[in-house]
Amino acid sequence: MTNKQNSINKLFWQIPAWILLLIVIGNTIMLIILKGNEFTFEMFLLASLNSVLVGGAFMIGLKVMITALDRRLPWLYNPLKRLIAQFLITIGYSFCIIVITIFATGYFSHQKITSNFFFDQASFMAKVAFLFVFVGSLLSNTVLFFKNWKESAVQQEKLKREQLALQYETLKSQVSPHFLFNNLNSLTSLISSNPEKAIDFVKKLSEVYRYVLDQKNHELVALETELKFVESYIYLHQIRFGTNLKVQMDVNPQNFKVIPLSIQLLVENAIRHNEISDKKPLTIRIYCNGEHLVVENQLQKKSGSEGTGTGLQNIGAQYSFFSDQKVSINFNSETFRVSIPLLTD
């Protein structure tokens, strides 16, 4: 079944359901206003007709208004402004509907629109409008609450999967035989040549693994904490590559936060996919550009090091939960640059 057919079938059931709901709400309001006075069949028909025409126009207008406000003033970011704006627009729209209905009623009933007629009708319709807005808002906000709650649960579950994917990608690279072999090789040479440095190396190696395990349940981490971890990670590689690997870090952490392991993964990608030798030393720059952190390196790809891009995709997917700003990837023949948003509480 096509999307168009699904939409038609959905409307086929929704329109009668909304009409029935409007009739029930309209007649319930009439019963409340009449306070037990005789409620005739003619009054039922009139109330039903007014509910469908006036109430329908009212609800469609409010739906358009709420949709527009959700884009411009979402509840999550501007609750007070949203409350004031929605209140004022609702009052203004209700007033327009009441005035139009009064003049339409006078025209079709051949009633002269006098001040007494206008204010009598306005007083009655204001009561109806108030109850209609109250009941309609109660129902719509209840539906909206459960809808947002469901979407939030789905988003949280998706975020957990993205976090697990990023952690798996990072952990996989660090417990791989190749990574362990290189670090054990470096440690072996240090034990005989520089025992004190070997002790520091073991401490840094344990810090790297401890950090990976400690951050597995965190959505965000302080930028300062992440950078300290990155320094430990870089230290391990600089023992191996010596002065052929240079890392320039110029970052003011302030109160920024980042996705755990995101910066480390960007540094690791630069080391893994580029040649590092006496002839081609590699320089990695980590710096801030406005409210973004940039990891930049020379592009000197080594053969057989093409990646799948999974790590970068996971980082981008996770950042989409916390910021409207995207993870930016730019490169040319000489430079590869990745920019990630710096997050705040």
C-alpha positions in Angstrom: 0.0 0.0 0.0 1.4 3.4 -1.0 1.9 6.4 1.4 -0.9 8.2 -0.5 -3.3 5.4 0.1 -2.3 5.2 3.7 -3.0 8.9 4.1 -6.4 8.6 2.5 -7.4 5.7 4.7 -6.2 7.6 7.7 -8.3 10.7 6.8 -11.3 8.4 6.1 -11.3 7.3 9.7 -10.1 10.6 11.3 -12.6 13.0 9.8 -15.7 11.2 11.2 -14.0 10.7 14.5 -13.2 14.4 14.8 -16.8 15.4 13.8 -18.2 13.0 16.4 -15.8 14.4 19.0 -16.8 18.0 18.2 -20.5 17.1 18.5 -20.0 15.5 21.9 -17.9 18.5 23.2 -20.4 21.0 21.8 -23.5 19.4 23.3 -21.7 18.8 26.6 -20.9 22.5 26.8 -24.5 23.3 26.0 -25.8 21.1 28.8 -23.3 22.8 31.2 -24.4 26.3 30.1 -28.2 25.5 30.3 -27.7 24.1 33.8 -30.5 21.5 33.6 -33.0 23.5 31.5 -34.9 21.7 28.8 -32.6 20.5 26.1 -34.7 19.9 22.9 -33.8 17.9 19.8 -33.7 21.2 17.8 -31.2 22.5 20.3 -29.2 19.3 19.9 -29.1 19.8 16.1 -28.2 23.5 16.4 -25.5 22.8 18.9 -24.1 19.9 16.7 -24.0 22.2 13.6 -22.3 25.0 15.5 -19.8 22.6 17.0 -18.8 21.2 13.6 -18.7 24.5 11.8 -17.4 26.9 14.5 -15.6 24.3 16.6 -14.0 22.8 13.5 -12.7 26.1 12.3 -11.5 26.9 15.7 -9.6 23.6 16.1 -8.1 23.8 12.6 -6.9 27.3 13.3 -5.4 26.3 16.7 -3.6 23.3 15.1 -2.0 25.6 12.5 -1.0 28.0 15.2 0.5 25.3 17.4 2.4 23.8 14.5 3.9 27.2 13.7 4.7 27.9 17.3 6.4 24.5 17.6 8.8 25.5 14.9 9.5 29.1 16.2 9.0 28.8 19.9 9.3 25.2 21.1 8.2 24.5 24.7 11.6 22.9 25.5 13.7 26.0 24.7 11.3 29.0 25.4 8.6 27.8 27.8 7.6 31.3 29.1 7.6 33.0 25.7 5.6 30.1 24.2 3.0 30.2 27.0 2.5 34.0 26.5 2.4 33.8 22.7 0.0 30.8 22.7 -2.3 32.6 25.2 -2.4 35.8 23.3 -2.9 34.2 19.9 -5.6 31.9 21.3 -7.5 34.9 22.8 -7.1 36.9 19.5 -8.2 34.0 17.3 -11.2 33.2 19.6 -12.3 36.9 19.4 -12.2 36.7 15.6 -14.2 33.5 15.5 -16.8 35.0 17.9 -17.2 38.2 15.9 -17.5 36.3 12.5 -20.0 33.9 14.0 -22.2 36.7 15.5 -22.4 38.5 12.1 -23.0 35.2 10.3 -25.8 34.3 12.8 -27.4 37.7 12.3 -27.2 37.6 8.6 -28.7 34.1 8.2 -31.4 34.7 10.8 -32.2 38.2 9.3 -31.5 39.7 12.7 -30.4 43.3 12.8 -26.9 43.6 14.4 -27.5 46.0 17.3 -25.2 46.6 20.2 -27.5 44.7 22.5 -27.7 41.7 20.1 -23.9 41.8 19.6 -23.0 41.9 23.3 -25.7 39.2 24.3 -24.3 36.9 21.6 -20.7 37.7 22.5 -21.3 37.0 26.2 -22.9 33.6 25.4 -20.3 32.6 22.9 -17.4 33.7 25.1 -18.7 31.1 27.7 -18.9 28.5 24.9 -15.4 29.5 23.6 -13.9 29.3 27.1 -15.2 25.8 27.8 -14.3 24.7 24.2 -10.8 26.0 24.6 -10.5 24.4 28.1 -11.7 21.0 26.9 -9.9 21.1 23.6 -6.6 22.1 25.3 -7.0 19.4 27.9 -7.5 16.7 25.3 -4.8 18.0 22.9 -2.2 18.5 25.6 -2.9 15.1 26.9 -2.4 13.6 23.5 0.7 15.8 22.9 2.2 14.7 26.3 1.9 11.0 25.5 3.1 11.6 22.0 6.2 13.5 23.2 6.8 10.9 25.9 6.7 8.1 23.4 9.0 10.0 21.0 11.4 10.9 23.9 11.6 7.2 24.9 12.3 6.2 21.3 15.0 9.0 21.0 16.6 7.9 24.2 16.8 4.3 23.0 18.3 5.4 19.7 20.8 7.6 21.6 21.8 4.6 23.7 22.4 2.5 20.6 24.5 5.3 19.0 26.5 5.6 22.2 27.1 1.8 22.3 28.2 1.9 18.7 30.7 4.6 19.3 32.0 3.0 22.4 32.3 -0.3 20.6 34.2 1.3 17.7 36.6 3.0 20.2 37.1 0.0 22.4 37.5 -2.3 19.3 40.4 -0.1 18.1 42.1 0.0 21.5 41.9 -3.7 22.3 42.7 -4.9 18.8 45.9 -7.1 18.6 47.6 -4.5 16.5 47.1 -1.7 19.1 48.2 -4.0 22.0 51.2 -5.3 20.1 52.4 -1.7 19.3 52.0 -0.6 22.9 53.6 -3.7 24.4 56.5 -3.4 21.9 57.0 0.2 23.0 56.8 -0.8 26.6 59.4 -3.6 26.1 61.9 -1.2 24.7 61.2 1.4 27.5 61.7 -1.2 30.3 65.3 -1.8 29.2 66.2 1.8 28.1 64.1 4.0 30.4 62.4 2.2 33.4 60.9 5.4 34.8 59.3 6.3 31.5 58.0 2.7 31.2 56.2 3.2 34.5 54.6 6.4 33.1 53.7 4.5 30.0 51.8 1.8 31.9 50.0 4.5 33.9 48.9 6.3 30.7 47.8 3.0 29.2 45.7 2.1 32.3 44.2 5.7 32.2 43.1 5.2 28.6 41.3 1.9 29.3 39.8 3.1 32.6 38.3 6.2 30.9 36.7 4.1 28.1 35.1 1.9 30.7 34.1 4.7 33.0 32.3 6.7 30.3 30.2 3.9 28.9 27.0 5.2 30.7 27.5 8.9 30.2 25.8 10.9 27.5 28.1 14.0 27.8 31.4 14.7 29.5 33.2 17.9 30.4 35.5 19.1 27.6 38.4 19.4 30.1 38.0 15.8 31.1 37.9 14.6 27.5 41.1 16.5 26.7 43.0 15.0 29.6 42.1 11.6 28.3 43.1 12.6 24.8 46.5 13.7 26.1 47.1 10.3 27.7 46.1 8.6 24.4 48.4 10.9 22.4 51.2 10.1 24.9 51.1 6.4 24.0 51.4 7.1 20.3 54.2 9.7 20.7 56.3 7.0 22.5 55.9 4.9 19.4 56.3 7.6 16.7 58.6 10.0 18.6 58.9 13.5 17.1 57.3 12.3 13.9 53.9 12.8 15.6 53.2 16.3 16.7 49.9 17.4 18.3 49.2 21.1 18.8 46.4 21.7 21.3 44.9 25.2 21.7 41.6 24.9 23.6 40.0 26.8 26.4 37.6 24.2 27.9 35.4 26.7 29.8 32.2 24.9 30.7 31.8 23.1 27.4 30.8 19.5 27.1 31.3 16.9 24.3 30.3 13.4 23.5 32.6 11.0 25.4 35.4 9.5 23.2 34.5 11.8 20.2 37.7 13.8 20.2 39.8 10.7 20.8 38.2 8.9 17.8 39.0 11.9 15.6 42.7 11.8 16.7 42.8 8.0 16.3 41.4 8.3 12.7 44.1 10.8 11.8 46.8 8.5 13.2 45.4 5.3 11.7 44.8 6.6 8.1 47.9 8.8 7.5 51.5 8.0 7.0 53.8 8.9 9.9 57.5 8.7 9.2 60.8 10.6 9.2 60.0 11.8 5.6 56.4 12.5 6.4 55.8 13.6 10.0 52.2 14.1 10.9 50.9 17.2 12.7 47.4 17.2 14.3 45.9 20.5 15.5 43.1 20.6 18.1 41.6 24.1 18.5 38.4 26.0 19.0 36.6 27.9 16.3 33.7 29.8 17.9 31.5 27.2 19.6 33.0 24.4 17.7 36.1 22.2 18.3 38.2 21.4 15.3 40.5 18.4 14.8 42.7 19.0 11.8 45.6 17.1 10.2 47.7 16.9 7.1 46.3 14.6 4.5 48.9 12.0 3.7 47.0 8.8 3.3 48.7 5.5 3.5 47.7 2.7 1.2 45.2 0.2 2.5 43.9 2.5 5.3 40.6 3.4 3.8 37.9 3.5 6.5 34.2 2.8 6.4 33.3 6.2 8.0 31.2 4.4 10.7 32.9 6.3 13.5 32.2 9.7 12.1 28.6 8.7 11.3 28.1 7.6 14.9 29.5 10.9 16.2 27.2 12.9 13.9 24.2 10.8 14.9 24.9 11.4 18.6 25.4 15.1 18.3 22.0 15.4 16.5 20.3 14.5 19.8 21.9 17.5 21.6 22.4 20.2 19.0 20.9 21.5 15.8 24.4 22.2 14.5 25.9 19.4 12.5 29.3 17.7 12.7 31.2 19.2 9.8 33.8 17.3 7.7 35.9 19.2 5.2 39.0 18.2 3.3 41.1 19.0 0.3 44.3 17.6 -1.2 46.4 18.8 1.8 44.2 18.9 4.9 41.4 16.9 6.6 39.3 18.8 9.1 36.4 17.7 11.4 34.4 20.2 13.4 32.2 19.1 16.3 29.8 21.4 18.3 30.7 22.4 21.8 27.7 21.8 24.0 26.5 23.6 27.1 24.0 22.7 29.9 
